[in-house]
Amino acid sequence: MRKVIFDCDNTFGLEDRDVDDGLTLLYLLGSPMINLLGVTLTYGNDTLEKVTEMTNILRDRLDLAFNYCSSHQAKFLVEQVNLYPNEVTLIATGALTNLAEAQRIDPYFFEKVQEIVLMGGTIEPLVVNQHPVNELNFSCDPFATKTVLLSQVPLTIMNGHMTSEAFFSEMDLDQFLKLAGKAIDEEKVAWINETVKKWIEWNRKVFNFNGFCNWDMTTAVYLERPDLFSDECYYLSGEQPVISNGQMTLIEKSSYPIKMPQKILALADFNQLVIERMADGLKKMN
């Protein structure tokens, strides 16, 4: 099993905020290929205080079995990587502050990380269903982003363009809830349904579609099924790998190679796996 730490800005359950971090957590809990060592909280979708509040609510409302750090996150990252050198994969789906701080604590931190999979960044202005979208994760802390992008850890970036293809519809939600009902009681299913449908309604108003982009979920699926994605590789500029708006600078050749898939090759298979793993994750109760 792959040892994983999930560094995220979970806002599942918070009004007008994204649900994909919380759903990704369910996937990680449900995957038979992943040993979730812990969750470190960061900011992005909202403040660290709100992220902490919503993660506590998510864990308690669904009786989920996972540990999270909302303070001393970098220390936890360093401890785990030193405990399992070259065995830990980091998934990061919010501001990259915790990862950069870990490198400050332990200058050899990145040399002991097996792999990093990020959700964030763009390569050109991002447009979703004809609506401009501001990049969030990389632009939250540009200094930390540069530190991670130039760390020379094996690095995969799930950028905003590709992840916008990870469309999760209301029909997908209904299928998930049917499976979830076999694992948890009606009250928990109702809370998930209410939370996600509120997010779908927000997306309907803003983007005019009946579902949402499951951006962060791509990171977890990639660990288990990389074959569901295209396999493009690029090189980052060593001088300015990312600008303040989160857009990456790609060049023909450098010492900073990255994997950056541009396509989800089979969205139906992607979503079916997501539905099954999330339902399995709900069984990981305290």
Order of alpha helices (4+ residues) and beta strands (2+ residues): beta-alpha-beta-alpha-beta-alpha-beta-alpha-beta-beta-beta-alpha-alpha-beta-alpha-beta-alpha-alpha-beta-alpha-beta-beta-beta-alpha
